[in-house]
């Protein structure tokens, strides 16, 4: 027994073959596991950009579309609503959207109308307090919750108020302006929500 000759060539062959078969097995098991980390088709669709025509939205009217399971408000603001925006600035927490609300909109919406085109408001319709959906109260007339109302949004859950640019009023529970999502115009009457002109999502 002690004098048996060891076939080194055969030993190397068996060792190499075992290592290769084991490596193939590890790769075969890893591929489905790694694939399971990828988002499903439903998840991809939920985060996909949404294209919306603006043709049928009348001045003063709001349309709500879903993006990433969130309500997105699209409002065709009237000239009177736009003229009322500067009059509210002294009553707002962050009128220029550069303070605590700087992260609530893309750079191209950091202006007095919080939009690319002044007449079109595009924002996520979620109150920044506890996530309720505020009501659109577009009429510029005294309301029970504000005798100097110039149009905007009223949250029925805890009475937070926002102007016609989604900027939050002082003295309400909501701490920040409502969020403006990334968006771009595909043409004069079509927008795409979820991606901006630079391709950022």
Backbone as JSON Lines, residues from 0, in Angstrom:
{"i":0,"aa":"X","n":[0.81,-1.2,0.0],"ca":[0.0,0.0,0.0],"c":[0.85,1.26,0.0]}
{"i":1,"aa":"X","n":[1.88,1.27,0.83],"ca":[2.7,2.46,0.96],"c":[3.48,2.71,-0.32]}
{"i":2,"aa":"X","n":[3.69,1.66,-1.11],"ca":[4.48,1.81,-2.32],"c":[3.64,2.13,-3.57]}
{"i":3,"aa":"X","n":[2.31,2.36,-3.37],"ca":[1.47,2.68,-4.53],"c":[1.92,3.98,-5.16]}
{"i":4,"aa":"X","n":[1.89,4.01,-6.49],"ca":[2.29,5.21,-7.22],"c":[1.07,6.1,-7.39]}
{"i":5,"aa":"X","n":[1.21,7.36,-7.04],"ca":[0.11,8.34,-7.17],"c":[0.18,8.93,-8.57]}
{"i":6,"aa":"X","n":[-0.94,8.88,-9.29],"ca":[-1.02,9.44,-10.64],"c":[-1.32,10.93,-10.5]}
{"i":7,"aa":"X","n":[-0.27,11.75,-10.53],"ca":[-0.43,13.2,-10.32],"c":[-1.26,13.84,-11.43]}
{"i":8,"aa":"X","n":[-1.12,13.37,-12.64],"ca":[-1.89,13.93,-13.76],"c":[-3.38,13.72,-13.55]}
{"i":9,"aa":"X","n":[-3.72,12.51,-13.13],"ca":[-5.14,12.21,-12.91],"c":[-5.67,13.02,-11.74]}
{"i":10,"aa":"X","n":[-4.88,13.16,-10.71],"ca":[-5.31,13.94,-9.53],"c":[-5.59,15.39,-9.93]}
{"i":11,"aa":"X","n":[-4.67,15.99,-10.73],"ca":[-4.88,17.37,-11.18],"c":[-6.14,17.48,-12.02]}
{"i":12,"aa":"X","n":[-6.37,16.5,-12.9],"ca":[-7.56,16.51,-13.75],"c":[-8.83,16.48,-12.9]}
{"i":13,"aa":"X","n":[-8.87,15.59,-11.91],"ca":[-10.06,15.47,-11.06],"c":[-10.27,16.74,-10.22]}
{"i":14,"aa":"X","n":[-9.19,17.32,-9.72],"ca":[-9.3,18.55,-8.92],"c":[-9.82,19.69,-9.78]}
{"i":15,"aa":"X","n":[-9.26,19.83,-10.98],"ca":[-9.68,20.91,-11.88],"c":[-11.14,20.73,-12.3]}
{"i":16,"aa":"X","n":[-11.51,19.5,-12.65],"ca":[-12.89,19.23,-13.08],"c":[-13.88,19.53,-11.96]}
{"i":17,"aa":"X","n":[-13.55,19.13,-10.75],"ca":[-14.42,19.39,-9.6],"c":[-14.58,20.89,-9.37]}
{"i":18,"aa":"X","n":[-13.48,21.63,-9.47],"ca":[-13.54,23.09,-9.26],"c":[-14.4,23.76,-10.33]}
{"i":19,"aa":"X","n":[-14.23,23.33,-11.59],"ca":[-15.01,23.91,-12.69],"c":[-16.5,23.63,-12.51]}
{"i":20,"aa":"X","n":[-16.83,22.36,-12.21],"ca":[-18.24,21.99,-12.02],"c":[-18.83,22.76,-10.83]}
{"i":21,"aa":"X","n":[-18.07,22.89,-9.75],"ca":[-18.55,23.66,-8.58],"c":[-18.76,25.12,-8.92]}
{"i":22,"aa":"X","n":[-17.83,25.7,-9.7],"ca":[-17.96,27.11,-10.11],"c":[-19.19,27.34,-10.97]}
{"i":23,"aa":"X","n":[-19.43,26.42,-11.91],"ca":[-20.62,26.52,-12.76],"c":[-21.88,26.44,-11.91]}
{"i":24,"aa":"X","n":[-21.87,25.56,-10.92],"ca":[-23.03,25.43,-10.02],"c":[-23.3,26.71,-9.24]}
{"i":25,"aa":"X","n":[-22.23,27.34,-8.75],"ca":[-22.38,28.59,-8.0],"c":[-22.96,29.68,-8.9]}
{"i":26,"aa":"X","n":[-22.45,29.82,-10.12],"ca":[-22.96,30.82,-11.06],"c":[-24.42,30.55,-11.4]}
{"i":27,"aa":"X","n":[-24.74,29.25,-11.65],"ca":[-26.12,28.89,-12.0],"c":[-27.09,29.23,-10.86]}
{"i":28,"aa":"X","n":[-26.65,29.08,-9.63],"ca":[-27.51,29.41,-8.48],"c":[-27.58,30.92,-8.25]}
{"i":29,"aa":"X","n":[-26.49,31.62,-8.57],"ca":[-26.44,33.07,-8.3],"c":[-27.28,33.87,-9.28]}
{"i":30,"aa":"X","n":[-27.34,33.45,-10.55],"ca":[-28.06,34.23,-11.57],"c":[-29.53,34.45,-11.2]}
{"i":31,"aa":"X","n":[-30.31,33.39,-10.86],"ca":[-31.71,33.65,-10.5],"c":[-31.82,34.48,-9.22]}
{"i":32,"aa":"X","n":[-30.88,34.3,-8.29],"ca":[-30.91,35.07,-7.05],"c":[-30.71,36.55,-7.32]}
{"i":33,"aa":"X","n":[-29.74,36.88,-8.15],"ca":[-29.47,38.29,-8.49],"c":[-30.62,38.86,-9.32]}
{"i":34,"aa":"X","n":[-31.18,38.04,-10.23],"ca":[-32.32,38.49,-11.03],"c":[-33.5,38.87,-10.14]}
{"i":35,"aa":"X","n":[-33.64,38.18,-9.01],"ca":[-34.77,38.46,-8.12],"c":[-34.68,39.85,-7.49]}
{"i":36,"aa":"X","n":[-33.52,40.47,-7.54],"ca":[-33.36,41.83,-7.0],"c":[-33.88,42.89,-7.96]}
{"i":37,"aa":"X","n":[-34.02,42.56,-9.24],"ca":[-34.47,43.54,-10.23],"c":[-35.94,43.86,-10.01]}
{"i":38,"aa":"X","n":[-36.35,45.11,-10.26],"ca":[-37.77,45.44,-10.09],"c":[-38.63,44.7,-11.09]}
{"i":39,"aa":"X","n":[-39.84,44.36,-10.66],"ca":[-40.78,43.67,-11.53],"c":[-41.27,44.61,-12.63]}
{"i":40,"aa":"X","n":[-41.94,44.03,-13.64],"ca":[-42.5,44.85,-14.72],"c":[-43.51,45.84,-14.16]}
{"i":41,"aa":"X","n":[-44.28,45.4,-13.16],"ca":[-45.27,46.29,-12.53],"c":[-44.57,47.45,-11.83]}
{"i":42,"aa":"X","n":[-43.48,47.14,-11.13],"ca":[-42.74,48.2,-10.43],"c":[-42.11,49.18,-11.41]}
{"i":43,"aa":"X","n":[-41.58,48.65,-12.52],"ca":[-41.01,49.53,-13.54],"c":[-42.07,50.44,-14.14]}
{"i":44,"aa":"X","n":[-43.25,49.87,-14.39],"ca":[-44.34,50.67,-14.97],"c":[-44.81,51.73,-14.0]}
{"i":45,"aa":"X","n":[-44.82,51.4,-12.7],"ca":[-45.28,52.37,-11.68],"c":[-44.36,53.58,-11.61]}
{"i":46,"aa":"X","n":[-43.08,53.39,-11.9],"ca":[-42.14,54.5,-11.84],"c":[-41.88,55.16,-13.18]}
{"i":47,"aa":"X","n":[-42.53,54.67,-14.21],"ca":[-42.29,55.19,-15.55],"c":[-42.86,56.6,-15.71]}
{"i":48,"aa":"X","n":[-42.26,57.4,-16.57],"ca":[-42.81,58.73,-16.84],"c":[-44.24,58.65,-17.39]}
{"i":49,"aa":"X","n":[-45.03,59.68,-17.11],"ca":[-46.42,59.76,-17.55],"c":[-46.54,60.93,-18.53]}
{"i":50,"aa":"X","n":[-47.13,60.68,-19.69],"ca":[-47.34,61.73,-20.68],"c":[-48.8,62.17,-20.63]}
{"i":51,"aa":"X","n":[-49.02,63.5,-20.63],"ca":[-50.37,64.03,-20.52],"c":[-50.59,65.21,-21.46]}
{"i":52,"aa":"X","n":[-51.7,65.16,-22.18],"ca":[-52.09,66.29,-23.03],"c":[-52.73,67.38,-22.17]}
{"i":53,"aa":"X","n":[-52.44,68.63,-22.5],"ca":[-53.01,69.77,-21.77],"c":[-54.15,70.44,-22.55]}
{"i":54,"aa":"X","n":[-54.48,69.91,-23.71],"ca":[-55.4,70.58,-24.62],"c":[-56.78,70.85,-24.02]}
{"i":55,"aa":"X","n":[-57.29,69.95,-23.2],"ca":[-58.67,70.07,-22.73],"c":[-58.78,70.68,-21.33]}
{"i":56,"aa":"X","n":[-57.68,71.13,-20.76],"ca":[-57.73,71.73,-19.43],"c":[-57.99,73.22,-19.57]}
{"i":57,"aa":"X","n":[-59.17,73.64,-19.15],"ca":[-59.59,75.05,-19.28],"c":[-58.89,75.91,-18.23]}
{"i":58,"aa":"X","n":[-58.78,77.23,-18.46],"ca":[-58.21,78.13,-17.45],"c":[-58.98,78.01,-16.12]}
{"i":59,"aa":"X","n":[-58.23,77.85,-15.04],"ca":[-58.82,77.68,-13.72],"c":[-59.16,76.25,-13.37]}
{"i":60,"aa":"X","n":[-58.99,75.33,-14.32],"ca":[-59.35,73.93,-14.1],"c":[-58.13,73.12,-13.67]}
{"i":61,"aa":"X","n":[-58.38,72.09,-12.85],"ca":[-57.33,71.18,-12.41],"c":[-57.6,69.78,-12.94]}
{"i":62,"aa":"X","n":[-56.53,69.09,-13.34],"ca":[-56.58,67.69,-13.73],"c":[-55.65,66.93,-12.8]}
{"i":63,"aa":"X","n":[-56.05,65.74,-12.38],"ca":[-55.2,64.91,-11.52],"c":[-54.79,63.66,-12.3]}
{"i":64,"aa":"X","n":[-53.48,63.4,-12.37],"ca":[-52.97,62.18,-13.0],"c":[-52.13,61.43,-11.98]}
{"i":65,"aa":"X","n":[-51.99,60.12,-12.18],"ca":[-51.21,59.29,-11.26],"c":[-49.8,59.09,-11.8]}
{"i":66,"aa":"X","n":[-48.83,59.28,-10.91],"ca":[-47.43,59.01,-11.24],"c":[-46.79,58.42,-10.0]}
{"i":67,"aa":"X","n":[-46.19,57.24,-10.13],"ca":[-45.59,56.52,-9.0],"c":[-46.6,56.36,-7.86]}
{"i":68,"aa":"X","n":[-47.84,56.1,-8.21],"ca":[-48.94,55.94,-7.26],"c":[-49.24,57.21,-6.47]}
{"i":69,"aa":"X","n":[-48.78,58.34,-6.95],"ca":[-49.05,59.63,-6.31],"c":[-49.97,60.46,-7.19]}
{"i":70,"aa":"X","n":[-50.85,61.27,-6.57],"ca":[-51.66,62.19,-7.39],"c":[-50.81,63.39,-7.8]}
{"i":71,"aa":"X","n":[-50.81,63.7,-9.07],"ca":[-50.11,64.88,-9.55],"c":[-51.16,65.87,-10.05]}
{"i":72,"aa":"X","n":[-51.15,67.07,-9.47],"ca":[-52.08,68.12,-9.85],"c":[-51.51,68.9,-11.04]}
{"i":73,"aa":"X","n":[-52.32,69.06,-12.07],"ca":[-51.96,69.92,-13.2],"c":[-53.03,70.99,-13.28]}
{"i":74,"aa":"X","n":[-52.65,72.25,-13.12],"ca":[-53.61,73.34,-13.1],"c":[-53.26,74.36,-14.18]}
{"i":75,"aa":"X","n":[-54.28,74.74,-14.93],"ca":[-54.16,75.82,-15.9],"c":[-54.55,77.11,-15.16]}
{"i":76,"aa":"X","n":[-53.55,77.8,-14.62],"ca":[-53.84,78.98,-13.79],"c":[-54.33,80.15,-14.64]}
{"i":77,"aa":"X","n":[-55.31,80.87,-14.1],"ca":[-55.83,82.05,-14.78],"c":[-54.88,83.22,-14.56]}
{"i":78,"aa":"X","n":[-55.06,84.26,-15.36],"ca":[-54.23,85.47,-15.18],"c":[-54.49,86.09,-13.82]}
{"i":79,"aa":"X","n":[-55.73,86.01,-13.32],"ca":[-56.04,86.55,-11.98],"c":[-55.33,85.76,-10.9]}
{"i":80,"aa":"X","n":[-55.31,84.44,-11.03],"ca":[-54.61,83.6,-10.04],"c":[-53.12,83.9,-10.04]}
{"i":81,"aa":"X","n":[-52.54,84.08,-11.21],"ca":[-51.12,84.42,-11.3],"c":[-50.85,85.79,-10.7]}
{"i":82,"aa":"X","n":[-51.74,86.75,-10.96],"ca":[-51.56,88.09,-10.4],"c":[-51.66,88.09,-8.89]}
{"i":83,"aa":"X","n":[-52.39,87.14,-8.32],"ca":[-52.54,87.06,-6.87],"c":[-51.34,86.46,-6.15]}
{"i":84,"aa":"X","n":[-50.45,85.77,-6.86],"ca":[-49.32,85.1,-6.22],"c":[-48.4,86.06,-5.47]}
{"i":85,"aa":"X","n":[-47.93,87.17,-6.07],"ca":[-47.03,88.06,-5.33],"c":[-47.68,88.7,-4.1]}
{"i":86,"aa":"X","n":[-49.0,88.85,-4.12],"ca":[-49.7,89.47,-3.0],"c":[-49.69,88.6,-1.75]}
{"i":87,"aa":"X","n":[-49.4,87.32,-1.9],"ca":[-49.43,86.4,-0.76],"c":[-48.06,86.18,-0.12]}
{"i":88,"aa":"X","n":[-47.01,86.7,-0.73],"ca":[-45.65,86.33,-0.3],"c":[-45.35,86.65,1.16]}
{"i":89,"aa":"X","n":[-45.89,87.73,1.69],"ca":[-45.62,88.08,3.09],"c":[-46.28,87.1,4.06]}
{"i":90,"aa":"X","n":[-47.21,86.3,3.58],"ca":[-47.94,85.36,4.42],"c":[-47.39,83.93,4.33]}
{"i":91,"aa":"X","n":[-46.36,83.74,3.5],"ca":[-45.87,82.39,3.22],"c":[-44.61,82.05,4.01]}
{"i":92,"aa":"X","n":[-44.4,80.77,4.25],"ca":[-43.22,80.3,4.98],"c":[-41.96,80.47,4.14]}
{"i":93,"aa":"X","n":[-42.01,80.07,2.88],"ca":[-40.83,80.09,2.0],"c":[-41.26,80.5,0.59]}
{"i":94,"aa":"X","n":[-41.58,81.78,0.4],"ca":[-42.13,82.22,-0.89],"c":[-41.2,82.01,-2.08]}
{"i":95,"aa":"X","n":[-39.89,82.09,-1.87],"ca":[-38.94,81.95,-2.98],"c":[-38.51,80.49,-3.2]}
{"i":96,"aa":"X","n":[-38.97,79.61,-2.31],"ca":[-38.62,78.17,-2.4],"c":[-37.11,77.94,-2.38]}
{"i":97,"aa":"X","n":[-36.41,78.74,-1.62],"ca":[-34.96,78.57,-1.51],"c":[-34.52,78.26,-0.08]}
{"i":98,"aa":"X","n":[-35.46,78.31,0.86],"ca":[-35.15,78.03,2.26],"c":[-35.38,76.56,2.58]}
{"i":99,"aa":"X","n":[-36.29,76.31,3.52],"ca":[-36.57,74.93,3.92],"c":[-37.19,74.11,2.8]}
{"i":100,"aa":"X","n":[-37.75,74.77,1.79],"ca":[-38.41,74.06,0.7],"c":[-37.55,73.95,-0.56]}
{"i":101,"aa":"X","n":[-36.26,74.25,-0.45],"ca":[-35.39,74.24,-1.63],"c":[-35.34,72.87,-2.31]}
{"i":102,"aa":"X","n":[-35.53,71.8,-1.52],"ca":[-35.48,70.45,-2.1],"c":[-36.84,69.97,-2.6]}
{"i":103,"aa":"X","n":[-37.84,70.85,-2.59],"ca":[-39.19,70.44,-2.95],"c":[-39.49,70.61,-4.44]}
{"i":104,"aa":"X","n":[-38.54,71.11,-5.2],"ca":[-38.76,71.28,-6.63],"c":[-37.43,71.33,-7.37]}
{"i":105,"aa":"X","n":[-37.45,71.02,-8.66],"ca":[-36.22,71.14,-9.46],"c":[-35.79,72.61,-9.54]}
{"i":106,"aa":"X","n":[-34.56,72.84,-9.91],"ca":[-34.03,74.21,-10.01],"c":[-34.85,75.06,-10.96]}
{"i":107,"aa":"X","n":[-35.34,74.46,-12.06],"ca":[-36.09,75.25,-13.03],"c":[-37.46,75.67,-12.52]}
{"i":108,"aa":"X","n":[-37.86,75.18,-11.34],"ca":[-39.13,75.6,-10.75],"c":[-38.92,76.42,-9.48]}
{"i":109,"aa":"X","n":[-37.7,76.87,-9.25],"ca":[-37.45,77.73,-8.09],"c":[-37.66,79.18,-8.51]}
{"i":110,"aa":"X","n":[-38.92,79.53,-8.68],"ca":[-39.29,80.89,-9.06],"c":[-40.66,81.19,-8.45]}
{"i":111,"aa":"X","n":[-41.18,82.36,-8.7],"ca":[-42.43,82.78,-8.08],"c":[-43.64,81.95,-8.44]}
{"i":112,"aa":"X","n":[-43.62,81.3,-9.59],"ca":[-44.74,80.45,-10.0],"c":[-44.47,78.97,-9.78]}
{"i":113,"aa":"X","n":[-43.23,78.64,-9.42],"ca":[-42.79,77.26,-9.22],"c":[-43.12,76.39,-10.43]}
{"i":114,"aa":"X","n":[-42.8,76.93,-11.61],"ca":[-43.14,76.2,-12.83],"c":[-42.24,76.62,-13.98]}
{"i":115,"aa":"X","n":[-42.28,75.85,-15.06],"ca":[-41.55,76.2,-16.27],"c":[-42.31,77.29,-17.02]}
{"i":116,"aa":"X","n":[-43.61,77.05,-17.22],"ca":[-44.48,78.05,-17.86],"c":[-45.4,78.59,-16.78]}
{"i":117,"aa":"X","n":[-45.48,79.9,-16.61],"ca":[-46.24,80.47,-15.49],"c":[-47.68,79.97,-15.39]}
{"i":118,"aa":"X","n":[-48.36,79.8,-16.51],"ca":[-49.78,79.43,-16.44],"c":[-50.02,77.98,-16.02]}
{"i":119,"aa":"X","n":[-48.99,77.13,-16.09],"ca":[-49.18,75.71,-15.78],"c":[-48.49,75.34,-14.47]}
{"i":120,"aa":"X","n":[-49.28,74.9,-13.5],"ca":[-48.76,74.37,-12.24],"c":[-48.77,72.85,-12.33]}
{"i":121,"aa":"X","n":[-47.64,72.23,-12.01],"ca":[-47.52,70.77,-11.97],"c":[-46.88,70.43,-10.64]}
{"i":122,"aa":"X","n":[-47.62,69.73,-9.77],"ca":[-47.04,69.38,-8.47],"c":[-47.7,68.13,-7.9]}
{"i":123,"aa":"X","n":[-46.98,67.46,-7.01],"ca":[-47.5,66.27,-6.33],"c":[-48.53,66.75,-5.31]}
{"i":124,"aa":"X","n":[-49.74,66.21,-5.41],"ca":[-50.84,66.66,-4.56],"c":[-50.88,65.99,-3.2]}
{"i":125,"aa":"X","n":[-49.81,66.12,-2.46],"ca":[-49.71,65.53,-1.11],"c":[-49.3,66.62,-0.13]}
{"i":126,"aa":"X","n":[-50.09,66.76,0.94],"ca":[-49.75,67.74,1.98],"c":[-48.44,67.33,2.65]}
{"i":127,"aa":"X","n":[-47.58,68.3,2.92],"ca":[-46.27,68.0,3.5],"c":[-46.33,67.82,5.01]}
{"i":128,"aa":"X","n":[-47.53,67.85,5.58],"ca":[-47.68,67.61,7.01],"c":[-47.74,66.1,7.27]}
{"i":129,"aa":"X","n":[-48.86,65.46,6.93],"ca":[-49.0,64.03,7.19],"c":[-49.47,63.25,5.97]}
{"i":130,"aa":"X","n":[-49.36,63.84,4.78],"ca":[-49.61,63.09,3.57],"c":[-51.05,63.02,3.09]}
{"i":131,"aa":"X","n":[-51.92,63.9,3.57],"ca":[-53.29,63.95,3.05],"c":[-53.28,64.59,1.65]}
{"i":132,"aa":"X","n":[-54.39,64.48,0.95],"ca":[-54.53,65.11,-0.37],"c":[-55.35,66.38,-0.2]}
{"i":133,"aa":"X","n":[-54.74,67.55,-0.38],"ca":[-55.47,68.81,-0.21],"c":[-56.52,69.03,-1.28]}
{"i":134,"aa":"X","n":[-57.54,69.8,-0.93],"ca":[-58.59,70.17,-1.88],"c":[-58.16,71.39,-2.67]}
{"i":135,"aa":"X","n":[-58.51,71.37,-3.96],"ca":[-58.26,72.54,-4.81],"c":[-59.42,73.52,-4.61]}
{"i":136,"aa":"X","n":[-59.08,74.72,-4.15],"ca":[-60.07,75.78,-3.95],"c":[-59.58,76.96,-4.78]}
{"i":137,"aa":"X","n":[-59.94,76.94,-6.07],"ca":[-59.37,77.89,-7.02],"c":[-60.01,79.26,-7.02]}
{"i":138,"aa":"X","n":[-61.24,79.38,-6.49],"ca":[-61.92,80.68,-6.5],"c":[-61.23,81.67,-5.57]}
{"i":139,"aa":"X","n":[-61.08,82.88,-6.06],"ca":[-60.41,83.94,-5.29],"c":[-61.48,84.74,-4.55]}
{"i":140,"aa":"X","n":[-61.92,84.21,-3.42],"ca":[-62.96,84.86,-2.62],"c":[-62.79,84.46,-1.16]}
{"i":141,"aa":"X","n":[-63.34,85.21,-0.24],"ca":[-63.22,84.84,1.18],"c":[-63.74,83.42,1.44]}
{"i":142,"aa":"X","n":[-63.0,82.68,2.25],"ca":[-63.39,81.33,2.64],"c":[-63.43,81.27,4.17]}
{"i":143,"aa":"X","n":[-64.17,80.32,4.74],"ca":[-64.24,80.2,6.21],"c":[-62.86,80.04,6.85]}
{"i":144,"aa":"X","n":[-61.93,79.42,6.11],"ca":[-60.59,79.19,6.65],"c":[-59.63,80.33,6.35]}
{"i":145,"aa":"X","n":[-60.03,81.3,5.51],"ca":[-59.16,82.43,5.17],"c":[-59.98,83.53,4.5]}
{"i":146,"aa":"X","n":[-60.22,84.64,5.22],"ca":[-61.02,85.73,4.64],"c":[-60.32,86.45,3.49]}
{"i":147,"aa":"X","n":[-59.01,86.26,3.34],"ca":[-58.24,86.9,2.26],"c":[-57.78,85.89,1.2]}
{"i":148,"aa":"X","n":[-58.55,84.86,1.02],"ca":[-58.16,83.76,0.14],"c":[-58.0,84.22,-1.31]}
{"i":149,"aa":"X","n":[-56.86,83.82,-1.92],"ca":[-56.57,84.17,-3.31],"c":[-56.46,82.92,-4.19]}
{"i":150,"aa":"X","n":[-57.12,81.86,-3.76],"ca":[-57.05,80.6,-4.5],"c":[-55.88,79.76,-4.04]}
{"i":151,"aa":"X","n":[-56.04,78.45,-4.13],"ca":[-54.96,77.56,-3.73],"c":[-55.49,76.24,-3.23]}
{"i":152,"aa":"X","n":[-54.85,75.71,-2.19],"ca":[-55.16,74.38,-1.68],"c":[-55.39,74.41,-0.18]}
{"i":153,"aa":"X","n":[-56.4,73.67,0.24],"ca":[-56.77,73.57,1.65],"c":[-56.78,72.1,2.03]}
{"i":154,"aa":"X","n":[-56.03,71.74,3.06],"ca":[-55.99,70.35,3.51],"c":[-57.05,70.13,4.58]}
{"i":155,"aa":"X","n":[-58.04,69.29,4.32],"ca":[-59.12,69.1,5.29],"c":[-58.7,68.31,6.53]}
{"i":156,"aa":"X","n":[-57.56,67.63,6.47],"ca":[-57.14,66.8,7.6],"c":[-56.72,67.65,8.81]}
{"i":157,"aa":"X","n":[-55.82,68.6,8.59],"ca":[-55.31,69.41,9.71],"c":[-55.23,70.9,9.36]}
{"i":158,"aa":"X","n":[-55.94,71.31,8.31],"ca":[-56.14,72.72,7.97],"c":[-54.9,73.45,7.45]}
{"i":159,"aa":"X","n":[-53.97,72.73,6.86],"ca":[-52.85,73.41,6.21],"c":[-53.36,74.06,4.93]}
{"i":160,"aa":"X","n":[-52.71,75.16,4.53],"ca":[-53.13,75.91,3.35],"c":[-51.91,76.21,2.49]}
{"i":161,"aa":"X","n":[-52.14,76.19,1.17],"ca":[-51.1,76.48,0.19],"c":[-51.67,77.43,-0.85]}
{"i":162,"aa":"X","n":[-50.82,78.27,-1.43],"ca":[-51.29,79.19,-2.46],"c":[-51.34,78.5,-3.82]}
{"i":163,"aa":"X","n":[-51.58,79.28,-4.88],"ca":[-51.73,78.72,-6.22],"c":[-50.4,78.26,-6.84]}
{"i":164,"aa":"X","n":[-49.33,78.31,-6.07],"ca":[-48.05,77.75,-6.51],"c":[-47.64,76.6,-5.58]}
{"i":165,"aa":"X","n":[-48.55,76.2,-4.68],"ca":[-48.25,75.12,-3.74],"c":[-47.31,75.54,-2.63]}
{"i":166,"aa":"X","n":[-47.22,76.87,-2.37],"ca":[-46.36,77.37,-1.3],"c":[-47.18,77.44,-0.01]}
{"i":167,"aa":"X","n":[-46.6,76.95,1.08],"ca":[-47.33,76.82,2.33],"c":[-47.43,78.15,3.08]}
{"i":168,"aa":"X","n":[-48.58,78.36,3.68],"ca":[-48.82,79.56,4.48],"c":[-48.2,79.42,5.86]}
{"i":169,"aa":"X","n":[-47.94,80.53,6.5],"ca":[-47.45,80.55,7.87],"c":[-48.57,80.14,8.82]}
{"i":170,"aa":"X","n":[-48.18,79.6,9.97],"ca":[-49.15,79.3,11.02],"c":[-49.99,78.06,10.79]}
{"i":171,"aa":"X","n":[-49.55,77.16,9.92],"ca":[-50.27,75.9,9.69],"c":[-49.33,74.74,10.0]}
{"i":172,"aa":"X","n":[-49.87,73.53,10.17],"ca":[-49.0,72.4,10.53],"c":[-47.98,72.01,9.47]}
{"i":173,"aa":"X","n":[-48.31,72.17,8.19],"ca":[-47.38,71.74,7.13],"c":[-46.11,72.58,7.18]}
{"i":174,"aa":"X","n":[-44.94,71.94,7.13],"ca":[-43.68,72.68,7.26],"c":[-43.1,73.19,5.94]}
{"i":175,"aa":"X","n":[-43.48,72.57,4.82],"ca":[-42.82,72.9,3.55],"c":[-43.84,73.07,2.43]}
{"i":176,"aa":"X","n":[-43.37,73.66,1.34],"ca":[-44.17,73.76,0.12],"c":[-44.41,72.36,-0.44]}
{"i":177,"aa":"X","n":[-45.48,72.22,-1.23],"ca":[-45.73,70.93,-1.86],"c":[-44.66,70.66,-2.92]}
{"i":178,"aa":"X","n":[-44.47,69.4,-3.24],"ca":[-43.38,68.96,-4.11],"c":[-43.74,69.16,-5.59]}
{"i":179,"aa":"X","n":[-42.79,69.71,-6.33],"ca":[-42.91,69.79,-7.79],"c":[-42.06,68.64,-8.36]}
{"i":180,"aa":"X","n":[-42.66,67.72,-9.1],"ca":[-41.89,66.6,-9.64],"c":[-41.06,67.02,-10.84]}
{"i":181,"aa":"X","n":[-40.09,66.21,-11.26],"ca":[-39.42,66.51,-12.52],"c":[-40.41,66.38,-13.67]}
{"i":182,"aa":"X","n":[-40.37,67.32,-14.59],"ca":[-41.24,67.23,-15.76],"c":[-40.66,68.05,-16.89]}
{"i":183,"aa":"X","n":[-41.2,67.82,-18.08],"ca":[-40.76,68.56,-19.26],"c":[-41.91,68.68,-20.25]}
{"i":184,"aa":"X","n":[-41.8,69.64,-21.15],"ca":[-42.78,69.79,-22.22],"c":[-42.26,69.07,-23.46]}
{"i":185,"aa":"X","n":[-43.08,68.17,-23.98],"ca":[-42.73,67.49,-25.23],"c":[-43.07,68.37,-26.42]}
{"i":186,"aa":"X","n":[-44.14,69.16,-26.26],"ca":[-44.5,70.2,-27.22],"c":[-45.36,71.22,-26.47]}
{"i":187,"aa":"X","n":[-45.98,72.15,-27.15],"ca":[-46.72,73.23,-26.48],"c":[-47.9,72.73,-25.67]}
{"i":188,"aa":"X","n":[-48.44,71.57,-25.98],"ca":[-49.64,71.1,-25.3],"c":[-49.49,69.71,-24.68]}
{"i":189,"aa":"X","n":[-48.26,69.23,-24.53],"ca":[-48.03,67.9,-23.95],"c":[-46.88,67.96,-22.96]}
{"i":190,"aa":"X","n":[-47.13,67.42,-21.76],"ca":[-46.05,67.34,-20.78],"c":[-45.75,65.88,-20.46]}
{"i":191,"aa":"X","n":[-44.55,65.67,-19.95],"ca":[-44.14,64.35,-19.48],"c":[-43.69,64.51,-18.04]}
{"i":192,"aa":"X","n":[-44.36,63.81,-17.16],"ca":[-44.07,63.87,-15.72],"c":[-43.17,62.7,-15.35]}
{"i":193,"aa":"X","n":[-42.13,62.98,-14.59],"ca":[-41.23,61.92,-14.14],"c":[-39.84,62.03,-14.7]}
{"i":194,"aa":"X","n":[-39.65,62.91,-15.67],"ca":[-38.32,63.13,-16.24],"c":[-38.26,64.57,-16.72]}
{"i":195,"aa":"X","n":[-37.11,65.21,-16.56],"ca":[-37.01,66.58,-17.05],"c":[-36.2,66.63,-18.34]}
{"i":196,"aa":"X","n":[-36.01,67.83,-18.86],"ca":[-35.38,67.98,-20.18],"c":[-33.96,67.43,-20.2]}
{"i":197,"aa":"X","n":[-33.29,67.36,-19.05],"ca":[-31.93,66.82,-19.0],"c":[-31.93,65.3,-18.84]}
{"i":198,"aa":"X","n":[-33.12,64.7,-18.76],"ca":[-33.21,63.25,-18.62],"c":[-33.14,62.77,-17.2]}
{"i":199,"aa":"X","n":[-33.11,63.67,-16.23],"ca":[-33.05,63.27,-14.82],"c":[-34.44,62.84,-14.37]}
{"i":200,"aa":"X","n":[-34.49,61.7,-13.67],"ca":[-35.78,61.2,-13.16],"c":[-35.92,61.54,-11.69]}
